[in-house]
Every structure is written in C-alpha cells, then in structure tokens.
Amino acid sequence: MAELRRADTALAEWLAHAMARWVNPQTQMPGISQRRLAEETGVSQTQLHAIIKKGHSPGSDILIKFADFFGANPLSLFALAYLSNGREPVFEARRSDLAMIESGFP
C-alpha cells in the first residue's frame, strides 16, 4: 500500500507517525484514521487535514488536544509546529529539565 502524501513539516511528520503507532486499547490494532482522531480529540477533520496535508500550524488548543491524546509533551508539539524546520533538533532537554521531569514535575 502506498504511503499517503503529507506536508513537509515536522509537525505533520510527527502526527502521521503518532497516528500510525497508536494502538487501539480495545482491539490492540495499530493505527488511527483521521476521522477517528478528529472524533476522539474534538479537532475537525478539516483542521486535521490542513495540518497533515497542507502544513498548517494549529493553535495551542489543538496542540494540547493532540498531546493529551498521544501522551506527548505539549511544548514539544509547539516546538515542532513553530520552531522547527524539520532538519535539526528543535531543542535539547537541559539537565535541570530532566531532573524536574524525573521528580514528577509536569
């Protein structure tokens, strides 16, 4: 099966991979469709299509919905959407950041 075309943005790439890796908790089958992701997150299919196919950068509310659904850090998604050109790492966690994460600080 051919891979569907997507925008050449770091966020579109991340979202496509997150959708492919997601596992349905009821069936244990991998992958989630755009329609189902839209239903689960409350993001319209039109907005989702614009992000994945056209490279639009969504607002923080949508990034937070994706982060909540996929268990990702919202700041990482913000960085992918607004700070990355997709070729180099957006940022690296500092030692103090890692210590806060390990201690349970959100």
KEVOFI-134733 format. One record per residue (C-alpha): residue in one letter; residue number from 1; y, z, x. Coordinates in Angstrom, 2 decimals. Each point is the difference from the previous one (the first is absolute). Example, Ala and Ser with C-alpha at 12.3 -4.5 7.8 and 13.67 -1.06 7.14 Angstrom:
+-----+-----+---------+---------+---------+
! res !   n !       y !       z !       x !
+-----+-----+---------+---------+---------+
!   a !   1 !   -4.50 !    7.80 !   12.30 !
!   s !   2 !    3.44 !   -0.66 !    1.37 !
+-----+-----+---------+---------+---------+
// end
This chain:
+-----+-----+---------+---------+---------+
! res !   n !       y !       z !       x !
+-----+-----+---------+---------+---------+
!   m !   1 !    0.00 !    0.00 !    0.00 !
!   a !   2 !    3.41 !   -0.95 !    1.40 !
!   e !   3 !    2.54 !    2.71 !    0.68 !
!   l !   4 !    2.97 !   -0.07 !   -2.34 !
!   r !   5 !    3.35 !   -0.90 !    1.52 !
!   r !   6 !    2.40 !    2.90 !    0.48 !
!   a !   7 !    3.48 !    0.50 !    1.37 !
!   d !   8 !    0.41 !    0.43 !    3.74 !
!   t !   9 !    1.35 !    3.55 !   -0.19 !
!   a !  10 !   -1.42 !    3.24 !    1.32 !
!   l !  11 !    0.04 !    1.58 !   -3.47 !
!   a !  12 !   -1.76 !   -2.95 !   -1.65 !
!   e !  13 !   -2.64 !    0.09 !    2.73 !
!   w !  14 !   -0.51 !    3.76 !   -0.37 !
!   l !  15 !   -0.17 !   -0.20 !   -3.79 !
!   a !  16 !   -2.53 !   -2.84 !    0.04 !
!   h !  17 !   -2.23 !    1.94 !    2.40 !
!   a !  18 !    0.40 !    3.24 !   -1.97 !
!   m !  19 !   -1.02 !   -1.82 !   -3.18 !
!   a !  20 !   -3.06 !   -1.48 !    1.72 !
!   r !  21 !   -1.07 !    3.36 !    1.50 !
!   w !  22 !    0.55 !    2.06 !   -3.16 !
!   v !  23 !   -3.26 !    1.22 !   -1.52 !
!   n !  24 !   -0.38 !    0.52 !   -3.73 !
!   p !  25 !   -0.95 !    3.67 !   -0.41 !
!   q !  26 !   -2.16 !   -0.77 !   -3.05 !
!   t !  27 !   -1.98 !   -2.99 !    1.27 !
!   q !  28 !    0.41 !    0.38 !    3.79 !
!   m !  29 !    0.83 !   -3.72 !    0.09 !
!   p !  30 !    2.69 !   -1.04 !    2.49 !
!   g !  31 !    3.23 !   -1.76 !   -0.92 !
!   i !  32 !    2.58 !    0.21 !   -2.73 !
!   s !  33 !    1.66 !   -2.88 !   -1.82 !
!   q !  34 !    3.75 !   -0.43 !   -0.31 !
!   r !  35 !   -0.33 !    0.54 !   -3.75 !
!   r !  36 !   -1.86 !    3.28 !    0.41 !
!   l !  37 !    2.36 !    1.22 !    2.73 !
!   a !  38 !    2.93 !   -0.76 !   -2.28 !
!   e !  39 !   -1.63 !    2.00 !   -2.81 !
!   e !  40 !   -0.90 !    2.93 !    2.24 !
!   t !  41 !    3.40 !    0.30 !    1.68 !
!   g !  42 !    2.36 !   -1.06 !   -2.79 !
!   v !  43 !    1.39 !   -2.79 !    2.17 !
!   s !  44 !    0.30 !   -3.26 !   -1.93 !
!   q !  45 !   -2.23 !   -2.92 !    0.99 !
!   t !  46 !    3.17 !   -2.04 !    0.55 !
!   q !  47 !    1.31 !    2.55 !    2.50 !
!   l !  48 !   -3.37 !    0.24 !    1.71 !
!   h !  49 !   -0.23 !   -3.78 !    0.29 !
!   a !  50 !    3.51 !   -0.16 !    1.46 !
!   i !  51 !   -0.90 !    2.57 !    2.67 !
!   i !  52 !   -3.32 !   -1.57 !    0.99 !
!   k !  53 !    0.73 !   -3.70 !   -0.36 !
!   k !  54 !    3.77 !   -0.30 !    0.46 !
!   g !  55 !    0.66 !    2.81 !    2.46 !
!   h !  56 !    2.43 !    1.98 !   -2.14 !
!   s !  57 !    0.74 !    3.54 !    1.17 !
!   p !  58 !   -0.36 !    2.42 !   -2.91 !
!   g !  59 !    2.08 !    3.08 !   -0.67 !
!   s !  60 !   -1.04 !    3.45 !    1.07 !
!   d !  61 !   -1.44 !    0.81 !   -3.44 !
!   i !  62 !   -2.57 !   -2.77 !    0.33 !
!   l !  63 !   -0.81 !    0.88 !    3.61 !
!   i !  64 !   -0.66 !    3.59 !   -1.11 !
!   k !  65 !   -2.33 !   -1.22 !   -2.77 !
!   f !  66 !   -1.99 !   -2.07 !    2.52 !
!   a !  67 !   -0.11 !    2.90 !    2.46 !
!   d !  68 !   -1.24 !    2.38 !   -2.69 !
!   f !  69 !   -2.66 !   -2.41 !   -1.20 !
!   f !  70 !   -1.34 !   -0.92 !    3.45 !
!   g !  71 !    0.52 !    3.41 !    1.61 !
!   a !  72 !    2.50 !   -1.35 !    2.51 !
!   n !  73 !    3.15 !    1.49 !    1.50 !
!   p !  74 !    3.01 !   -1.28 !   -2.00 !
!   l !  75 !    2.12 !   -0.10 !    3.16 !
!   s !  76 !   -2.50 !   -2.35 !    1.61 !
!   l !  77 !    0.27 !   -2.37 !   -2.95 !
!   f !  78 !    3.80 !    0.22 !    0.11 !
!   a !  79 !   -0.14 !   -0.90 !    3.70 !
!   l !  80 !   -2.29 !   -2.96 !   -0.72 !
!   a !  81 !    2.31 !   -1.21 !   -2.76 !
!   y !  82 !    3.33 !    0.44 !    1.75 !
!   l !  83 !   -0.35 !    0.58 !    3.73 !
!   s !  84 !   -2.85 !   -2.19 !    1.19 !
!   n !  85 !   -0.12 !   -3.59 !    1.03 !
!   g !  86 !   -3.80 !    0.30 !   -0.09 !
!   r !  87 !   -0.47 !   -0.70 !    3.70 !
!   e !  88 !    0.39 !    3.42 !    1.60 !
!   p !  89 !   -0.57 !    3.57 !   -1.12 !
!   v !  90 !    2.81 !    1.26 !   -2.19 !
!   f !  91 !   -0.01 !    3.50 !    1.40 !
!   e !  92 !   -2.30 !    2.37 !    1.78 !
!   a !  93 !   -0.59 !    3.54 !   -1.13 !
!   r !  94 !    1.57 !    2.52 !    2.32 !
!   r !  95 !   -1.94 !    3.03 !    1.14 !
!   s !  96 !    2.15 !    2.24 !   -2.24 !
!   d !  97 !   -0.76 !   -2.25 !   -3.00 !
!   l !  98 !   -3.73 !    0.18 !    0.67 !
!   a !  99 !    0.17 !    3.80 !    0.28 !
!   m ! 100 !    1.73 !    0.22 !   -3.38 !
!   i ! 101 !   -2.58 !   -2.28 !   -1.59 !
!   e ! 102 !   -2.90 !    1.97 !    1.47 !
!   s ! 103 !    1.49 !    3.27 !   -1.27 !
!   g ! 104 !    0.09 !   -1.37 !   -3.55 !
!   f ! 105 !    3.69 !   -0.78 !   -0.22 !
!   p ! 106 !    0.35 !   -2.99 !   -2.37 !
+-----+-----+---------+---------+---------+
// end
